Amino acid sequence: MAWTGKYKQIFARACAAIGLTDEQRHMVLSSLPNAHCPRKGCVTSTARKLNPGDFEQAMATVESMCPSQRVKLPATRNKALFYYSIGYWQRKAADECSRMRRLVWSLHQELVDQHAMRPDSLPGMVRRTAEDNRTDDIEQLGYVEVSNLIEALKAIARRNGVRIDHLLRHPTANSLLPTVQQTARTPHAHSHPTS
């Protein structure tokens, strides 16, 4: 699933709002494992494998580079000005890592149930996935490492013919976008007192 136009626009607007250069924006994208486009041979926000979790991670990284406590995304011709508080995307990214860790446990259990893996094999996979083989505790893995672990489990499922589609469903794009204070004028509903 590639990023939607909305994701790409919000990412670009957030980068511009805090003054990131094209090189810095490229650096943020290159930290995402799914931003590498083998067909084009480069890192791009149009890579087909980019998903909502990657969007959260990219926004959390941009947010961490912001010098102020609020990010103000400037208005464009068709888009209203809006703000979000620092920490929003970092919390979302942490939630995404938690969801991904739960997915690892679910994938592992499904593979064990289908006799495609041994029950005690996950810690060894975690250690091989962890940078410098530093841990066998999945809670210590970062986003990229958990993402790589999920891909390894998916590969095992493919090799063994185990169906895992039901485990891979992801929240919709709208659930990831922040609740924002829009400056555009919106009509207000008037309440009428009842007697």
C-alpha positions as CSV (number, residue, x, y, z in Angstrom):
1,M,0.0,0.0,0.0
2,A,1.5,3.3,-1.1
3,W,1.0,6.5,0.9
4,T,-2.1,8.4,-0.1
5,G,-1.8,11.9,-1.5
6,K,-2.9,13.2,1.9
7,Y,0.0,11.5,3.6
8,K,2.5,12.8,1.1
9,Q,1.1,16.3,1.4
10,I,1.1,16.4,5.2
11,F,4.6,15.0,5.3
12,A,5.9,17.6,2.8
13,R,4.0,20.4,4.6
14,A,5.4,19.4,8.0
15,C,8.9,19.3,6.7
16,A,8.5,22.7,5.1
17,A,6.9,24.1,8.2
18,I,9.9,23.4,10.4
19,G,12.4,24.3,7.7
20,L,13.8,21.0,6.7
21,T,15.9,21.0,3.6
22,D,15.4,18.5,0.8
23,E,18.4,16.6,2.0
24,Q,17.0,16.4,5.5
25,R,13.6,15.2,4.2
26,H,15.4,12.5,2.1
27,M,17.3,11.5,5.3
28,V,13.9,11.0,7.1
29,L,12.5,8.9,4.3
30,S,15.7,6.8,4.0
31,S,15.2,5.7,7.6
32,L,12.0,4.0,6.5
33,P,12.6,0.4,5.2
34,N,9.7,0.6,2.9
35,A,10.7,3.9,1.2
36,H,13.3,2.2,-0.9
37,C,11.9,1.8,-4.4
38,P,13.8,-1.1,-6.2
39,R,12.2,-0.2,-9.5
40,K,13.4,3.4,-9.4
41,G,16.5,2.6,-7.4
42,C,16.0,5.4,-4.9
43,V,14.3,6.5,-1.7
44,T,10.9,8.1,-2.4
45,S,7.6,9.0,-0.8
46,T,5.9,7.3,-3.7
47,A,7.3,3.8,-2.9
48,R,4.6,1.3,-3.2
49,K,5.4,-0.5,0.1
50,L,5.0,2.6,2.3
51,N,2.3,2.1,4.8
52,P,0.5,4.1,7.6
53,G,3.1,2.9,10.1
54,D,5.9,4.3,8.0
55,F,3.9,7.6,7.8
56,E,3.7,7.7,11.6
57,Q,7.4,7.1,12.0
58,A,8.3,9.7,9.4
59,M,6.1,12.3,11.1
60,A,7.5,11.4,14.6
61,T,11.0,12.0,13.2
62,V,10.0,15.3,11.7
63,E,8.3,16.3,14.9
64,S,11.4,15.4,16.9
65,M,13.4,17.9,14.8
66,C,10.9,20.8,15.5
67,P,12.4,23.5,17.7
68,S,9.0,24.7,19.1
69,Q,6.2,23.0,21.0
70,R,3.7,23.3,18.2
71,V,3.9,22.5,14.5
72,K,2.0,25.0,12.3
73,L,1.3,23.6,8.8
74,P,0.8,26.6,6.5
75,A,-2.3,27.0,4.4
76,T,-2.1,26.3,0.8
77,R,-4.5,27.2,-2.0
78,N,-6.9,24.3,-1.1
79,K,-5.9,23.4,2.4
80,A,-6.5,25.1,5.7
81,L,-3.9,26.0,8.2
82,F,-3.7,23.6,11.1
83,Y,-1.6,22.9,14.1
84,Y,-0.7,19.9,16.2
85,S,1.2,19.7,19.5
86,I,4.7,18.2,19.7
87,G,4.5,14.6,21.0
88,Y,1.4,13.7,19.0
89,W,3.2,11.7,16.3
90,Q,5.8,10.3,18.7
91,R,3.0,8.8,20.7
92,K,1.3,7.5,17.5
93,A,4.6,6.0,16.4
94,A,5.1,4.3,19.8
95,D,1.5,2.9,19.5
96,E,2.4,1.6,16.0
97,C,5.5,-0.2,17.4
98,S,3.2,-1.8,20.0
99,R,0.8,-2.9,17.3
100,M,3.6,-4.3,15.3
101,R,5.0,-6.2,18.2
102,R,1.5,-7.7,18.8
103,L,1.5,-8.6,15.1
104,V,4.8,-10.4,15.5
105,W,3.4,-12.5,18.4
106,S,0.2,-13.2,16.3
107,L,2.2,-14.2,13.2
108,H,4.5,-16.4,15.3
109,Q,1.6,-18.1,17.0
110,E,-0.1,-18.7,13.6
111,L,3.1,-20.2,12.2
112,V,3.5,-22.4,15.3
113,D,-0.1,-23.6,15.0
114,Q,0.4,-24.4,11.4
115,H,3.6,-26.3,12.2
116,A,5.7,-23.9,10.1
117,M,7.9,-22.8,13.2
118,R,8.9,-24.2,16.5
119,P,7.4,-22.5,19.6
120,D,10.8,-21.6,20.9
121,S,12.2,-20.1,17.7
122,L,11.1,-16.5,18.1
123,P,13.8,-15.3,20.5
124,G,16.5,-16.5,18.1
125,M,14.8,-14.6,15.2
126,V,14.6,-11.5,17.4
127,R,18.3,-11.7,18.2
128,R,19.3,-12.1,14.6
129,T,17.1,-9.2,13.7
130,A,18.4,-6.9,16.5
131,E,21.2,-4.6,15.6
132,D,24.5,-6.1,16.8
133,N,22.5,-9.2,18.1
134,R,22.0,-7.1,21.3
135,T,18.8,-8.7,22.6
136,D,16.2,-11.5,22.2
137,D,13.5,-9.4,23.8
138,I,11.1,-8.1,21.2
139,E,10.2,-5.1,23.4
140,Q,13.7,-3.8,22.9
141,L,13.5,-3.7,19.1
142,G,12.9,-0.4,17.3
143,Y,10.5,0.2,14.4
144,V,12.9,-0.8,11.6
145,E,13.9,-4.0,13.4
146,V,10.3,-5.0,14.2
147,S,9.4,-4.2,10.5
148,N,12.2,-6.5,9.4
149,L,11.1,-9.3,11.8
150,I,7.5,-9.1,10.4
151,E,8.9,-9.4,6.9
152,A,10.9,-12.5,7.9
153,L,7.8,-14.1,9.5
154,K,5.8,-13.3,6.3
155,A,8.5,-15.0,4.2
156,I,8.2,-18.1,6.4
157,A,4.5,-18.1,5.9
158,R,4.8,-17.8,2.1
159,R,7.4,-20.6,2.0
160,N,5.1,-22.9,4.0
161,G,1.9,-21.9,2.4
162,V,0.4,-20.5,5.6
163,R,-2.4,-17.9,5.1
164,I,-1.9,-14.9,7.2
165,D,-3.9,-12.2,5.4
166,H,-6.4,-12.1,8.3
167,L,-3.6,-10.9,10.6
168,L,-2.2,-8.2,8.3
169,R,-5.2,-5.8,8.3
170,H,-4.1,-2.2,9.1
171,P,-6.1,0.7,10.5
172,T,-7.5,3.1,7.9
173,A,-5.6,6.3,6.9
174,N,-8.1,8.6,8.6
175,S,-7.4,7.0,12.1
176,L,-3.8,8.2,11.8
177,L,-4.4,11.9,11.2
178,P,-4.4,14.2,14.2
179,T,-7.4,16.0,15.5
180,V,-6.4,19.5,14.5
181,Q,-7.5,23.0,15.2
182,Q,-8.4,24.4,11.8
183,T,-8.4,28.1,11.1
184,A,-10.8,27.8,8.2
185,R,-14.3,29.2,9.1
186,T,-16.8,26.4,9.6
187,P,-20.5,27.0,10.2
188,H,-21.5,26.4,13.8
189,A,-24.6,24.5,14.8
190,H,-26.8,26.5,17.0
191,S,-28.5,24.8,19.9
192,H,-32.0,25.7,20.8
193,P,-33.1,25.5,24.4
194,T,-36.0,23.2,25.0
195,S,-38.8,24.2,27.3
